[in-house]
Amino acid sequence: MATADNQYYISIDMASALHPQTLLAYEMNGRPLEVEHGAPLPPVNTVKYGSKNIKRIGTISFLDRTPRDYWAERGYDYYAGL
């Protein structure tokens, strides 16, 4: 996933993406999300560290190889939070 300007991009493995606690959120506390909370549809992945979440999705790609990851390129563990 990447922001619309491609300045921030993260990737998660398929097992984490398909985990029952991984969501695309459209409301919070019964009300539509506001922009400051990532509206219209931010991903929420509770099985990963917060750095593996992206507030606003510009693009989503599904690949058969390990994609680029903003934090892994800076020395952090690609699978952080497993």
PyMOL Python script that loads the backbone (N, CA, C, O; Angstrom):
from pymol import cmd

cmd.read_pdbstr("""\
ATOM      1  N   MET A   1       0.851  -1.167   0.000  1.00  0.00           N
ATOM      2  CA  MET A   1       0.000   0.000   0.000  1.00  0.00           C
ATOM      3  C   MET A   1       0.894   1.226   0.000  1.00  0.00           C
ATOM      4  O   MET A   1       1.966   1.236   0.606  1.00  0.00           O
ATOM      5  N   ALA A   2       0.437   2.253  -0.686  1.00  0.00           N
ATOM      6  CA  ALA A   2       1.195   3.498  -0.746  1.00  0.00           C
ATOM      7  C   ALA A   2       0.242   4.682  -0.681  1.00  0.00           C
ATOM      8  O   ALA A   2      -0.922   4.589  -1.070  1.00  0.00           O
ATOM      9  N   THR A   3       0.761   5.790  -0.184  1.00  0.00           N
ATOM     10  CA  THR A   3      -0.026   7.016  -0.203  1.00  0.00           C
ATOM     11  C   THR A   3      -0.128   7.503  -1.647  1.00  0.00           C
ATOM     12  O   THR A   3       0.623   7.048  -2.508  1.00  0.00           O
ATOM     13  N   ALA A   4      -1.034   8.406  -1.909  1.00  0.00           N
ATOM     14  CA  ALA A   4      -1.243   8.898  -3.271  1.00  0.00           C
ATOM     15  C   ALA A   4       0.017   9.522  -3.861  1.00  0.00           C
ATOM     16  O   ALA A   4       0.241   9.444  -5.069  1.00  0.00           O
ATOM     17  N   ASP A   5       0.839  10.141  -3.017  1.00  0.00           N
ATOM     18  CA  ASP A   5       2.071  10.766  -3.512  1.00  0.00           C
ATOM     19  C   ASP A   5       3.277   9.813  -3.485  1.00  0.00           C
ATOM     20  O   ASP A   5       4.386  10.215  -3.838  1.00  0.00           O
ATOM     21  N   ASN A   6       3.071   8.563  -3.071  1.00  0.00           N
ATOM     22  CA  ASN A   6       4.120   7.532  -2.977  1.00  0.00           C
ATOM     23  C   ASN A   6       5.259   7.893  -2.033  1.00  0.00           C
ATOM     24  O   ASN A   6       6.338   7.308  -2.121  1.00  0.00           O
ATOM     25  N   GLN A   7       5.039   8.835  -1.143  1.00  0.00           N
ATOM     26  CA  GLN A   7       6.076   9.207  -0.186  1.00  0.00           C
ATOM     27  C   GLN A   7       6.150   8.228   0.985  1.00  0.00           C
ATOM     28  O   GLN A   7       7.187   8.120   1.641  1.00  0.00           O
ATOM     29  N   TYR A   8       5.063   7.521   1.247  1.00  0.00           N
ATOM     30  CA  TYR A   8       5.027   6.536   2.322  1.00  0.00           C
ATOM     31  C   TYR A   8       4.400   5.273   1.773  1.00  0.00           C
ATOM     32  O   TYR A   8       3.356   5.324   1.123  1.00  0.00           O
ATOM     33  N   TYR A   9       5.024   4.153   2.027  1.00  0.00           N
ATOM     34  CA  TYR A   9       4.565   2.877   1.497  1.00  0.00           C
ATOM     35  C   TYR A   9       4.918   1.776   2.489  1.00  0.00           C
ATOM     36  O   TYR A   9       6.013   1.756   3.052  1.00  0.00           O
ATOM     37  N   ILE A  10       4.007   0.895   2.686  1.00  0.00           N
ATOM     38  CA  ILE A  10       4.214  -0.233   3.596  1.00  0.00           C
ATOM     39  C   ILE A  10       3.731  -1.494   2.901  1.00  0.00           C
ATOM     40  O   ILE A  10       2.982  -1.442   1.926  1.00  0.00           O
ATOM     41  N   SER A  11       4.167  -2.600   3.413  1.00  0.00           N
ATOM     42  CA  SER A  11       3.690  -3.865   2.871  1.00  0.00           C
ATOM     43  C   SER A  11       3.464  -4.827   4.033  1.00  0.00           C
ATOM     44  O   SER A  11       4.155  -4.775   5.051  1.00  0.00           O
ATOM     45  N   ILE A  12       2.502  -5.684   3.858  1.00  0.00           N
ATOM     46  CA  ILE A  12       2.255  -6.744   4.832  1.00  0.00           C
ATOM     47  C   ILE A  12       2.140  -8.058   4.072  1.00  0.00           C
ATOM     48  O   ILE A  12       1.723  -8.098   2.914  1.00  0.00           O
ATOM     49  N   ASP A  13       2.514  -9.107   4.741  1.00  0.00           N
ATOM     50  CA  ASP A  13       2.428 -10.430   4.124  1.00  0.00           C
ATOM     51  C   ASP A  13       0.962 -10.839   4.009  1.00  0.00           C
ATOM     52  O   ASP A  13       0.099 -10.298   4.701  1.00  0.00           O
ATOM     53  N   MET A  14       0.692 -11.792   3.133  1.00  0.00           N
ATOM     54  CA  MET A  14      -0.691 -12.195   2.854  1.00  0.00           C
ATOM     55  C   MET A  14      -1.386 -12.765   4.090  1.00  0.00           C
ATOM     56  O   MET A  14      -2.576 -12.524   4.297  1.00  0.00           O
ATOM     57  N   ALA A  15      -0.658 -13.514   4.905  1.00  0.00           N
ATOM     58  CA  ALA A  15      -1.271 -14.075   6.118  1.00  0.00           C
ATOM     59  C   ALA A  15      -1.785 -12.960   7.031  1.00  0.00           C
ATOM     60  O   ALA A  15      -2.864 -13.081   7.612  1.00  0.00           O
ATOM     61  N   SER A  16      -1.020 -11.882   7.157  1.00  0.00           N
ATOM     62  CA  SER A  16      -1.456 -10.753   7.986  1.00  0.00           C
ATOM     63  C   SER A  16      -2.617 -10.006   7.336  1.00  0.00           C
ATOM     64  O   SER A  16      -3.541  -9.569   8.023  1.00  0.00           O
ATOM     65  N   ALA A  17      -2.571  -9.859   6.017  1.00  0.00           N
ATOM     66  CA  ALA A  17      -3.655  -9.160   5.312  1.00  0.00           C
ATOM     67  C   ALA A  17      -4.972  -9.909   5.455  1.00  0.00           C
ATOM     68  O   ALA A  17      -6.033  -9.291   5.543  1.00  0.00           O
ATOM     69  N   LEU A  18      -4.910 -11.236   5.478  1.00  0.00           N
ATOM     70  CA  LEU A  18      -6.124 -12.047   5.565  1.00  0.00           C
ATOM     71  C   LEU A  18      -6.526 -12.397   7.002  1.00  0.00           C
ATOM     72  O   LEU A  18      -7.517 -13.095   7.218  1.00  0.00           O
ATOM     73  N   HIS A  19      -5.763 -11.917   7.971  1.00  0.00           N
ATOM     74  CA  HIS A  19      -6.061 -12.209   9.379  1.00  0.00           C
ATOM     75  C   HIS A  19      -7.439 -11.632   9.736  1.00  0.00           C
ATOM     76  O   HIS A  19      -7.774 -10.535   9.290  1.00  0.00           O
ATOM     77  N   PRO A  20      -8.235 -12.347  10.527  1.00  0.00           N
ATOM     78  CA  PRO A  20      -9.584 -11.871  10.878  1.00  0.00           C
ATOM     79  C   PRO A  20      -9.606 -10.513  11.575  1.00  0.00           C
ATOM     80  O   PRO A  20     -10.635  -9.838  11.563  1.00  0.00           O
ATOM     81  N   GLN A  21      -8.491 -10.098  12.186  1.00  0.00           N
ATOM     82  CA  GLN A  21      -8.454  -8.796  12.862  1.00  0.00           C
ATOM     83  C   GLN A  21      -7.952  -7.675  11.956  1.00  0.00           C
ATOM     84  O   GLN A  21      -7.818  -6.539  12.411  1.00  0.00           O
ATOM     85  N   THR A  22      -7.676  -7.959  10.706  1.00  0.00           N
ATOM     86  CA  THR A  22      -7.289  -6.925   9.754  1.00  0.00           C
ATOM     87  C   THR A  22      -8.556  -6.411   9.082  1.00  0.00           C
ATOM     88  O   THR A  22      -9.338  -7.186   8.532  1.00  0.00           O
ATOM     89  N   LEU A  23      -8.745  -5.111   9.131  1.00  0.00           N
ATOM     90  CA  LEU A  23      -9.988  -4.498   8.652  1.00  0.00           C
ATOM     91  C   LEU A  23      -9.722  -3.324   7.725  1.00  0.00           C
ATOM     92  O   LEU A  23      -8.634  -2.748   7.747  1.00  0.00           O
ATOM     93  N   LEU A  24     -10.691  -2.971   6.923  1.00  0.00           N
ATOM     94  CA  LEU A  24     -10.749  -1.682   6.258  1.00  0.00           C
ATOM     95  C   LEU A  24     -11.871  -0.937   6.975  1.00  0.00           C
ATOM     96  O   LEU A  24     -13.040  -1.301   6.852  1.00  0.00           O
ATOM     97  N   ALA A  25     -11.518   0.094   7.714  1.00  0.00           N
ATOM     98  CA  ALA A  25     -12.483   0.776   8.578  1.00  0.00           C
ATOM     99  C   ALA A  25     -13.188   1.907   7.839  1.00  0.00           C
ATOM    100  O   ALA A  25     -12.555   2.665   7.103  1.00  0.00           O
ATOM    101  N   TYR A  26     -14.481   2.017   8.034  1.00  0.00           N
ATOM    102  CA  TYR A  26     -15.239   3.115   7.437  1.00  0.00           C
ATOM    103  C   TYR A  26     -16.015   3.905   8.490  1.00  0.00           C
ATOM    104  O   TYR A  26     -16.592   4.951   8.193  1.00  0.00           O
ATOM    105  N   GLU A  27     -16.024   3.389   9.733  1.00  0.00           N
ATOM    106  CA  GLU A  27     -16.674   4.123  10.807  1.00  0.00           C
ATOM    107  C   GLU A  27     -15.970   3.828  12.121  1.00  0.00           C
ATOM    108  O   GLU A  27     -15.227   2.854  12.242  1.00  0.00           O
ATOM    109  N   MET A  28     -16.216   4.683  13.096  1.00  0.00           N
ATOM    110  CA  MET A  28     -15.669   4.508  14.437  1.00  0.00           C
ATOM    111  C   MET A  28     -16.748   4.920  15.428  1.00  0.00           C
ATOM    112  O   MET A  28     -17.317   6.007  15.326  1.00  0.00           O
ATOM    113  N   ASN A  29     -17.022   4.046  16.384  1.00  0.00           N
ATOM    114  CA  ASN A  29     -18.065   4.301  17.375  1.00  0.00           C
ATOM    115  C   ASN A  29     -19.416   4.578  16.719  1.00  0.00           C
ATOM    116  O   ASN A  29     -20.181   5.420  17.189  1.00  0.00           O
ATOM    117  N   GLY A  30     -19.704   3.860  15.626  1.00  0.00           N
ATOM    118  CA  GLY A  30     -20.988   3.973  14.964  1.00  0.00           C
ATOM    119  C   GLY A  30     -21.163   5.193  14.086  1.00  0.00           C
ATOM    120  O   GLY A  30     -22.260   5.438  13.585  1.00  0.00           O
ATOM    121  N   ARG A  31     -20.094   5.970  13.888  1.00  0.00           N
ATOM    122  CA  ARG A  31     -20.177   7.173  13.060  1.00  0.00           C
ATOM    123  C   ARG A  31     -19.153   7.095  11.937  1.00  0.00           C
ATOM    124  O   ARG A  31     -18.090   6.501  12.120  1.00  0.00           O
ATOM    125  N   PRO A  32     -19.446   7.680  10.781  1.00  0.00           N
ATOM    126  CA  PRO A  32     -18.479   7.666   9.684  1.00  0.00           C
ATOM    127  C   PRO A  32     -17.143   8.278  10.116  1.00  0.00           C
ATOM    128  O   PRO A  32     -17.104   9.240  10.883  1.00  0.00           O
ATOM    129  N   LEU A  33     -16.057   7.704   9.610  1.00  0.00           N
ATOM    130  CA  LEU A  33     -14.738   8.243   9.930  1.00  0.00           C
ATOM    131  C   LEU A  33     -14.588   9.658   9.403  1.00  0.00           C
ATOM    132  O   LEU A  33     -15.147  10.019   8.368  1.00  0.00           O
ATOM    133  N   GLU A  34     -13.820  10.452  10.137  1.00  0.00           N
ATOM    134  CA  GLU A  34     -13.484  11.798   9.683  1.00  0.00           C
ATOM    135  C   GLU A  34     -12.089  11.758   9.073  1.00  0.00           C
ATOM    136  O   GLU A  34     -11.336  10.810   9.297  1.00  0.00           O
ATOM    137  N   VAL A  35     -11.751  12.771   8.314  1.00  0.00           N
ATOM    138  CA  VAL A  35     -10.469  12.818   7.611  1.00  0.00           C
ATOM    139  C   VAL A  35      -9.292  12.660   8.568  1.00  0.00           C
ATOM    140  O   VAL A  35      -8.324  11.975   8.236  1.00  0.00           O
ATOM    141  N   GLU A  36      -9.350  13.265   9.726  1.00  0.00           N
ATOM    142  CA  GLU A  36      -8.226  13.164  10.672  1.00  0.00           C
ATOM    143  C   GLU A  36      -8.026  11.739  11.205  1.00  0.00           C
ATOM    144  O   GLU A  36      -6.985  11.440  11.791  1.00  0.00           O
ATOM    145  N   HIS A  37      -9.003  10.872  11.009  1.00  0.00           N
ATOM    146  CA  HIS A  37      -8.869   9.475  11.400  1.00  0.00           C
ATOM    147  C   HIS A  37      -8.660   8.562  10.197  1.00  0.00           C
ATOM    148  O   HIS A  37      -8.764   7.341  10.314  1.00  0.00           O
ATOM    149  N   GLY A  38      -8.363   9.160   9.029  1.00  0.00           N
ATOM    150  CA  GLY A  38      -8.027   8.363   7.866  1.00  0.00           C
ATOM    151  C   GLY A  38      -9.133   8.128   6.871  1.00  0.00           C
ATOM    152  O   GLY A  38      -8.965   7.327   5.951  1.00  0.00           O
ATOM    153  N   ALA A  39     -10.271   8.803   7.021  1.00  0.00           N
ATOM    154  CA  ALA A  39     -11.373   8.617   6.064  1.00  0.00           C
ATOM    155  C   ALA A  39     -10.861   8.786   4.643  1.00  0.00           C
ATOM    156  O   ALA A  39      -9.979   9.608   4.398  1.00  0.00           O
ATOM    157  N   PRO A  40     -11.396   8.027   3.716  1.00  0.00           N
ATOM    158  CA  PRO A  40     -12.636   7.278   3.826  1.00  0.00           C
ATOM    159  C   PRO A  40     -12.457   5.815   4.234  1.00  0.00           C
ATOM    160  O   PRO A  40     -13.415   5.220   4.728  1.00  0.00           O
ATOM    161  N   LEU A  41     -11.272   5.199   4.053  1.00  0.00           N
ATOM    162  CA  LEU A  41     -11.179   3.757   4.273  1.00  0.00           C
ATOM    163  C   LEU A  41      -9.759   3.325   4.673  1.00  0.00           C
ATOM    164  O   LEU A  41      -9.071   2.693   3.872  1.00  0.00           O
ATOM    165  N   PRO A  42      -9.313   3.646   5.875  1.00  0.00           N
ATOM    166  CA  PRO A  42      -7.966   3.235   6.269  1.00  0.00           C
ATOM    167  C   PRO A  42      -7.930   1.764   6.687  1.00  0.00           C
ATOM    168  O   PRO A  42      -8.897   1.254   7.253  1.00  0.00           O
ATOM    169  N   PRO A  43      -6.819   1.085   6.409  1.00  0.00           N
ATOM    170  CA  PRO A  43      -6.675  -0.283   6.894  1.00  0.00           C
ATOM    171  C   PRO A  43      -6.315  -0.268   8.374  1.00  0.00           C
ATOM    172  O   PRO A  43      -5.604   0.624   8.835  1.00  0.00           O
ATOM    173  N   VAL A  44      -6.798  -1.239   9.105  1.00  0.00           N
ATOM    174  CA  VAL A  44      -6.462  -1.401  10.512  1.00  0.00           C
ATOM    175  C   VAL A  44      -5.951  -2.819  10.681  1.00  0.00           C
ATOM    176  O   VAL A  44      -6.679  -3.782  10.442  1.00  0.00           O
ATOM    177  N   ASN A  45      -4.699  -2.943  11.092  1.00  0.00           N
ATOM    178  CA  ASN A  45      -4.076  -4.249  11.247  1.00  0.00           C
ATOM    179  C   ASN A  45      -3.599  -4.369  12.685  1.00  0.00           C
ATOM    180  O   ASN A  45      -2.538  -3.850  13.031  1.00  0.00           O
ATOM    181  N   THR A  46      -4.365  -5.043  13.520  1.00  0.00           N
ATOM    182  CA  THR A  46      -4.054  -5.125  14.945  1.00  0.00           C
ATOM    183  C   THR A  46      -2.965  -6.128  15.281  1.00  0.00           C
ATOM    184  O   THR A  46      -2.502  -6.163  16.421  1.00  0.00           O
ATOM    185  N   VAL A  47      -2.544  -6.941  14.326  1.00  0.00           N
ATOM    186  CA  VAL A  47      -1.509  -7.936  14.601  1.00  0.00           C
ATOM    187  C   VAL A  47      -0.119  -7.437  14.224  1.00  0.00           C
ATOM    188  O   VAL A  47       0.847  -8.194  14.320  1.00  0.00           O
ATOM    189  N   LYS A  48       0.003  -6.196  13.803  1.00  0.00           N
ATOM    190  CA  LYS A  48       1.280  -5.576  13.440  1.00  0.00           C
ATOM    191  C   LYS A  48       1.477  -4.312  14.267  1.00  0.00           C
ATOM    192  O   LYS A  48       0.528  -3.769  14.833  1.00  0.00           O
ATOM    193  N   TYR A  49       2.727  -3.851  14.326  1.00  0.00           N
ATOM    194  CA  TYR A  49       3.000  -2.564  14.959  1.00  0.00           C
ATOM    195  C   TYR A  49       2.295  -1.464  14.178  1.00  0.00           C
ATOM    196  O   TYR A  49       2.010  -1.624  12.992  1.00  0.00           O
ATOM    197  N   GLY A  50       2.019  -0.359  14.836  1.00  0.00           N
ATOM    198  CA  GLY A  50       1.328   0.749  14.191  1.00  0.00           C
ATOM    199  C   GLY A  50       2.023   1.267  12.952  1.00  0.00           C
ATOM    200  O   GLY A  50       1.368   1.811  12.063  1.00  0.00           O
ATOM    201  N   SER A  51       3.345   1.110  12.869  1.00  0.00           N
ATOM    202  CA  SER A  51       4.079   1.574  11.691  1.00  0.00           C
ATOM    203  C   SER A  51       3.698   0.791  10.438  1.00  0.00           C
ATOM    204  O   SER A  51       3.993   1.231   9.327  1.00  0.00           O
ATOM    205  N   LYS A  52       3.052  -0.354  10.595  1.00  0.00           N
ATOM    206  CA  LYS A  52       2.618  -1.149   9.449  1.00  0.00           C
ATOM    207  C   LYS A  52       1.205  -0.784   9.009  1.00  0.00           C
ATOM    208  O   LYS A  52       0.592  -1.503   8.221  1.00  0.00           O
ATOM    209  N   ASN A  53       0.695   0.316   9.509  1.00  0.00           N
ATOM    210  CA  ASN A  53      -0.592   0.834   9.064  1.00  0.00           C
ATOM    211  C   ASN A  53      -0.347   2.081   8.228  1.00  0.00           C
ATOM    212  O   ASN A  53       0.678   2.744   8.389  1.00  0.00           O
ATOM    213  N   ILE A  54      -1.247   2.395   7.369  1.00  0.00           N
ATOM    214  CA  ILE A  54      -1.140   3.582   6.531  1.00  0.00           C
ATOM    215  C   ILE A  54      -2.456   4.333   6.668  1.00  0.00           C
ATOM    216  O   ILE A  54      -3.528   3.733   6.587  1.00  0.00           O
ATOM    217  N   LYS A  55      -2.378   5.635   6.875  1.00  0.00           N
ATOM    218  CA  LYS A  55      -3.591   6.380   7.173  1.00  0.00           C
ATOM    219  C   LYS A  55      -4.505   6.527   5.958  1.00  0.00           C
ATOM    220  O   LYS A  55      -5.716   6.329   6.062  1.00  0.00           O
ATOM    221  N   ARG A  56      -3.933   6.870   4.820  1.00  0.00           N
ATOM    222  CA  ARG A  56      -4.739   7.039   3.610  1.00  0.00           C
ATOM    223  C   ARG A  56      -4.127   6.251   2.467  1.00  0.00           C
ATOM    224  O   ARG A  56      -2.979   6.488   2.088  1.00  0.00           O
ATOM    225  N   ILE A  57      -4.877   5.326   1.923  1.00  0.00           N
ATOM    226  CA  ILE A  57      -4.397   4.490   0.824  1.00  0.00           C
ATOM    227  C   ILE A  57      -4.539   5.244  -0.495  1.00  0.00           C
ATOM    228  O   ILE A  57      -5.617   5.731  -0.837  1.00  0.00           O
ATOM    229  N   GLY A  58      -3.431   5.331  -1.226  1.00  0.00           N
ATOM    230  CA  GLY A  58      -3.480   5.853  -2.586  1.00  0.00           C
ATOM    231  C   GLY A  58      -3.573   4.705  -3.574  1.00  0.00           C
ATOM    232  O   GLY A  58      -4.351   4.750  -4.527  1.00  0.00           O
ATOM    233  N   THR A  59      -2.760   3.661  -3.334  1.00  0.00           N
ATOM    234  CA  THR A  59      -2.774   2.476  -4.189  1.00  0.00           C
ATOM    235  C   THR A  59      -2.574   1.224  -3.340  1.00  0.00           C
ATOM    236  O   THR A  59      -1.929   1.259  -2.293  1.00  0.00           O
ATOM    237  N   ILE A  60      -3.134   0.134  -3.810  1.00  0.00           N
ATOM    238  CA  ILE A  60      -2.917  -1.186  -3.219  1.00  0.00           C
ATOM    239  C   ILE A  60      -2.453  -2.093  -4.347  1.00  0.00           C
ATOM    240  O   ILE A  60      -3.056  -2.127  -5.419  1.00  0.00           O
ATOM    241  N   SER A  61      -1.377  -2.827  -4.095  1.00  0.00           N
ATOM    242  CA  SER A  61      -0.862  -3.782  -5.079  1.00  0.00           C
ATOM    243  C   SER A  61      -0.730  -5.142  -4.424  1.00  0.00           C
ATOM    244  O   SER A  61      -0.368  -5.242  -3.251  1.00  0.00           O
ATOM    245  N   PHE A  62      -1.021  -6.177  -5.171  1.00  0.00           N
ATOM    246  CA  PHE A  62      -0.836  -7.545  -4.716  1.00  0.00           C
ATOM    247  C   PHE A  62       0.254  -8.151  -5.587  1.00  0.00           C
ATOM    248  O   PHE A  62       0.111  -8.227  -6.807  1.00  0.00           O
ATOM    249  N   LEU A  63       1.345  -8.583  -4.960  1.00  0.00           N
ATOM    250  CA  LEU A  63       2.512  -9.055  -5.701  1.00  0.00           C
ATOM    251  C   LEU A  63       2.903 -10.463  -5.301  1.00  0.00           C
ATOM    252  O   LEU A  63       2.565 -10.921  -4.210  1.00  0.00           O
ATOM    253  N   ASP A  64       3.607 -11.143  -6.172  1.00  0.00           N
ATOM    254  CA  ASP A  64       4.114 -12.482  -5.860  1.00  0.00           C
ATOM    255  C   ASP A  64       5.569 -12.428  -5.395  1.00  0.00           C
ATOM    256  O   ASP A  64       6.279 -13.432  -5.439  1.00  0.00           O
ATOM    257  N   ARG A  65       5.995 -11.272  -4.959  1.00  0.00           N
ATOM    258  CA  ARG A  65       7.343 -11.086  -4.410  1.00  0.00           C
ATOM    259  C   ARG A  65       7.241 -10.109  -3.243  1.00  0.00           C
ATOM    260  O   ARG A  65       6.219  -9.444  -3.072  1.00  0.00           O
ATOM    261  N   THR A  66       8.281 -10.025  -2.455  1.00  0.00           N
ATOM    262  CA  THR A  66       8.288  -9.091  -1.330  1.00  0.00           C
ATOM    263  C   THR A  66       8.417  -7.669  -1.868  1.00  0.00           C
ATOM    264  O   THR A  66       9.412  -7.350  -2.519  1.00  0.00           O
ATOM    265  N   PRO A  67       7.434  -6.812  -1.611  1.00  0.00           N
ATOM    266  CA  PRO A  67       7.484  -5.436  -2.121  1.00  0.00           C
ATOM    267  C   PRO A  67       8.350  -4.526  -1.251  1.00  0.00           C
ATOM    268  O   PRO A  67       8.796  -4.909  -0.170  1.00  0.00           O
ATOM    269  N   ARG A  68       8.567  -3.346  -1.738  1.00  0.00           N
ATOM    270  CA  ARG A  68       9.285  -2.328  -0.959  1.00  0.00           C
ATOM    271  C   ARG A  68       8.495  -2.034   0.315  1.00  0.00           C
ATOM    272  O   ARG A  68       7.270  -2.144   0.351  1.00  0.00           O
ATOM    273  N   ASP A  69       9.226  -1.660   1.345  1.00  0.00           N
ATOM    274  CA  ASP A  69       8.602  -1.305   2.606  1.00  0.00           C
ATOM    275  C   ASP A  69       9.393  -0.153   3.213  1.00  0.00           C
ATOM    276  O   ASP A  69      10.601  -0.270   3.421  1.00  0.00           O
ATOM    277  N   TYR A  70       8.735   0.930   3.492  1.00  0.00           N
ATOM    278  CA  TYR A  70       9.368   2.153   4.002  1.00  0.00           C
ATOM    279  C   TYR A  70      10.266   1.867   5.200  1.00  0.00           C
ATOM    280  O   TYR A  70      11.414   2.309   5.235  1.00  0.00           O
ATOM    281  N   TRP A  71       9.749   1.131   6.180  1.00  0.00           N
ATOM    282  CA  TRP A  71      10.515   0.909   7.410  1.00  0.00           C
ATOM    283  C   TRP A  71      11.587  -0.161   7.246  1.00  0.00           C
ATOM    284  O   TRP A  71      12.654  -0.046   7.849  1.00  0.00           O
ATOM    285  N   ALA A  72      11.344  -1.182   6.460  1.00  0.00           N
ATOM    286  CA  ALA A  72      12.362  -2.204   6.218  1.00  0.00           C
ATOM    287  C   ALA A  72      13.571  -1.597   5.512  1.00  0.00           C
ATOM    288  O   ALA A  72      14.706  -1.997   5.771  1.00  0.00           O
ATOM    289  N   GLU A  73      13.332  -0.633   4.623  1.00  0.00           N
ATOM    290  CA  GLU A  73      14.428   0.052   3.937  1.00  0.00           C
ATOM    291  C   GLU A  73      15.254   0.907   4.889  1.00  0.00           C
ATOM    292  O   GLU A  73      16.361   1.321   4.543  1.00  0.00           O
ATOM    293  N   ARG A  74      14.741   1.173   6.059  1.00  0.00           N
ATOM    294  CA  ARG A  74      15.441   1.977   7.065  1.00  0.00           C
ATOM    295  C   ARG A  74      15.978   1.112   8.203  1.00  0.00           C
ATOM    296  O   ARG A  74      16.347   1.628   9.258  1.00  0.00           O
ATOM    297  N   GLY A  75      16.022  -0.201   7.988  1.00  0.00           N
ATOM    298  CA  GLY A  75      16.657  -1.100   8.935  1.00  0.00           C
ATOM    299  C   GLY A  75      15.751  -1.799   9.919  1.00  0.00           C
ATOM    300  O   GLY A  75      16.227  -2.567  10.755  1.00  0.00           O
ATOM    301  N   TYR A  76      14.455  -1.551   9.840  1.00  0.00           N
ATOM    302  CA  TYR A  76      13.528  -2.222  10.758  1.00  0.00           C
ATOM    303  C   TYR A  76      13.110  -3.590  10.185  1.00  0.00           C
ATOM    304  O   TYR A  76      13.203  -3.824   8.980  1.00  0.00           O
ATOM    305  N   ASP A  77      12.663  -4.456  11.046  1.00  0.00           N
ATOM    306  CA  ASP A  77      12.246  -5.790  10.649  1.00  0.00           C
ATOM    307  C   ASP A  77      11.006  -5.725   9.751  1.00  0.00           C
ATOM    308  O   ASP A  77      10.003  -5.109  10.111  1.00  0.00           O
ATOM    309  N   TYR A  78      11.082  -6.363   8.585  1.00  0.00           N
ATOM    310  CA  TYR A  78       9.960  -6.383   7.647  1.00  0.00           C
ATOM    311  C   TYR A  78       8.721  -7.010   8.287  1.00  0.00           C
ATOM    312  O   TYR A  78       7.602  -6.561   8.035  1.00  0.00           O
ATOM    313  N   TYR A  79       8.908  -8.030   9.101  1.00  0.00           N
ATOM    314  CA  TYR A  79       7.782  -8.746   9.717  1.00  0.00           C
ATOM    315  C   TYR A  79       7.451  -8.215  11.099  1.00  0.00           C
ATOM    316  O   TYR A  79       6.873  -8.950  11.900  1.00  0.00           O
ATOM    317  N   ALA A  80       7.784  -6.990  11.412  1.00  0.00           N
ATOM    318  CA  ALA A  80       7.574  -6.421  12.735  1.00  0.00           C
ATOM    319  C   ALA A  80       6.145  -6.643  13.221  1.00  0.00           C
ATOM    320  O   ALA A  80       5.180  -6.369  12.506  1.00  0.00           O
ATOM    321  N   GLY A  81       6.032  -7.131  14.419  1.00  0.00           N
ATOM    322  CA  GLY A  81       4.733  -7.287  15.033  1.00  0.00           C
ATOM    323  C   GLY A  81       4.123  -8.671  14.900  1.00  0.00           C
ATOM    324  O   GLY A  81       3.013  -8.901  15.379  1.00  0.00           O
ATOM    325  N   LEU A  82       4.820  -9.589  14.265  1.00  0.00           N
ATOM    326  CA  LEU A  82       4.256 -10.931  14.134  1.00  0.00           C
ATOM    327  C   LEU A  82       4.107 -11.595  15.474  1.00  0.00           C
ATOM    328  O   LEU A  82       3.646 -12.734  15.551  1.00  0.00           O
TER     329      LEU A  82
END
""", "prot")
cmd.dss("prot")
cmd.show_as("cartoon", "prot")
cmd.util.cbc("prot")
cmd.orient("prot")
